[in-house]
Amino acid sequence: MYNYNKSDKSQKIKLAIALGYDEKKDNAPRVITKGKGEIAKKIIEIAEQNKIPLYDDKSLAETLSLLEINHYIPIDLYATIAEIFNFIEQQKQKIKNQKLKKV
């Protein structure tokens, strides 16, 4: 999940892009949903409710927003997206470890 908030507080524009990757079906990560404004807020809300880590990168969000839903990310973004997917996996592991410590 990628999102950003404009730093100018007078503009409450948000942009959110959700990526997905199924190694059995997909050749590369793809855009599964995207939105601006209220739709972006809803995407972020759903991600938070489902404990999906968020990654904040304005430039990348803007680039990915140019892609259509269900389109694969371009090859020149593979390394960047791989780093972000790695970050997300680390966040999921932290959450999992915290849950185990509570038990």
N, C-alpha and C positions, 0 to 999 in steps of 0.2 A: 504494500500500500504506500502510495506516495501522496503527500499533500503539502501545501504551503499556505501560509497566511501572508497577505501583503503586509509589509512593515508599516505602511501608512494606515494608521488607525481609522482614518476617515473613510477608507474603502474597506469594506468587510468582504471582499471577494476571496473566495477559497476555491481551490482547484484540487480535485482528488482523482487519482487513477489507481485502480486495483489491477494487479497483475496476477496471472495464474500460470502454473506449469505442471503438467501431468507427464512425467517422463515416459509413460507407456503410450501416450497419444500425441503429444506435442513435439514438434521439432525444435521449438524454442519457447521461452516465455511469451505470453500474449496478453493483450489488454482485455480484461474481462468486464470492466465497467469504468466509466469516467463521468465526471460532472463538475459543474461550477455552481457557486452560490449555494442555494438550499439543497440541491442534489448532492453537492460535495459534502455538505454538513451531514446529510443522511448516510452517505457512504462511510464517512468517518465514524459516525455514531454506531453503525452496524459493525464496523471493524472493532471498535472498542468493546461493544457488547459481547463480541465473540472472541475477545482477547487476541485479536490479530495485531501484531506490532505495526506501528506507523513509522514511516521514514520520511523525514522532511527535507526536500530538495527542490527548491523553486525552479531552477533551470531544467532539471530532469523532468519535473512534472509538466513544464511547458512543452518540452520536446515530445514527451509521451502523449500529451493531449492532442497532438496532431495526427496520431494514429487512430484508425477506426476500431471500434469494438470487435474483438476476435482476431485482429491482425497481430501477427508476430512482431516482436521488437526487431529493429534493424541490427544487423550483424555488428555494426560499429558500437553498439551499446551492450553487447554481451558481457564484456569484462565488468562494466559498471553494475549491471543488473546482477551478475554473479556475486559481486561483493555485497550487494544489498540483500540478496537472498541468504547469504551467509550470515549477515547481521540479524536477519529475521529469525533464522534457525537458532542463533545464540540467545536471542531474547526468549524464544519458546523454551529452550533448555533451562534458562534461569527461572522462568515461571514454573516449569515442571519440578525443578529442584526445590523451589520454595514450597510447593505443595507437599512434596515428600517430607520436608523438614517439619511441617505442621502435623503430620500424621504420627 
